[in-house]
Amino acid sequence: MGRFDNLATQPARGFADVLRWRALDTLRGRRRRDPEGYSFATPVRANDGSPVAAAAASLTWIGHATFVLRLGGALIASDPVWSERISGIIPRKAPPGVALESLPPLDVVTISHNHYDHLDVPTLRRIGKQAAYVTLPGNGALLSAAGLANVIELDWWQSHRFGALEVTAVPARHWSMRAPWNRNDMLWGGFVYRGPEGVAYHSGDTALFDGFAEIGQRAGPIDWAMLPIGAYEPRWFMEPQHMNPEDAGQAFERLGARHLVAMHWGTFKLTDEPLGEPPERLRRFFVERGLEPSRLWILDVGETRLL
């Protein structure tokens, strides 16, 4: 039994489910495939790091769930992955939006959970010991083993201040595992970043759940909500752990946030939907719901926006 089994998303997915998806559904022709001739190139914007170095509050998409956020006088990286492959296997479909070496030194690094596309030890070692690392209970041991000394574990709804910046851990509907023997031994969640310029929220990996309304009520008003919109097919497998674009739109509404910042798409091909489908579906959701298009931020990789 894992330490946090009682909080993990249900129904749980295990090896038998992976076998059904990857092997049996493939053999039976049930897996979704890209249309014949389909091609998509994730938009990438050149960024030499100078917009990030500026003093103004800003948000830069590095790719996948990795953002660099300047807020409250601190430079923050969320779920940093600068490696060319996840676990040395799954390749990037787009380069990191800004080279790590082109960034000013990071002050704070937040890590939402221990899955390899969110907790990338080679990247953390490159960032080094100068940053403070904020994560959820149980994950600190992985960071300490990587040689990182300044590690802070926050349970859901606990906060820590870094000068004018306050970081709060919040719930998510997900689970954790680095190896078969440590399933749900380390907690998962999202983070709310509060500074004088406003409030940002990074959900980490999550499925749609009622907790979004509570996060909006207790931690809001949220100005910029970074929400995952990709890695959702097949739904029978992914629904308990990853949102699809329409789920992300509903999460945005439940949060009562001012802007939805799309993430977790276009960088790694993890699941069966076409790589470029998520933003198309999310834009359609905004039209169908009559939401103001300017509230939807679908950034290019490497794009910096002022907050």
Disulfide bonds with the S-S distance in Angstrom:
none
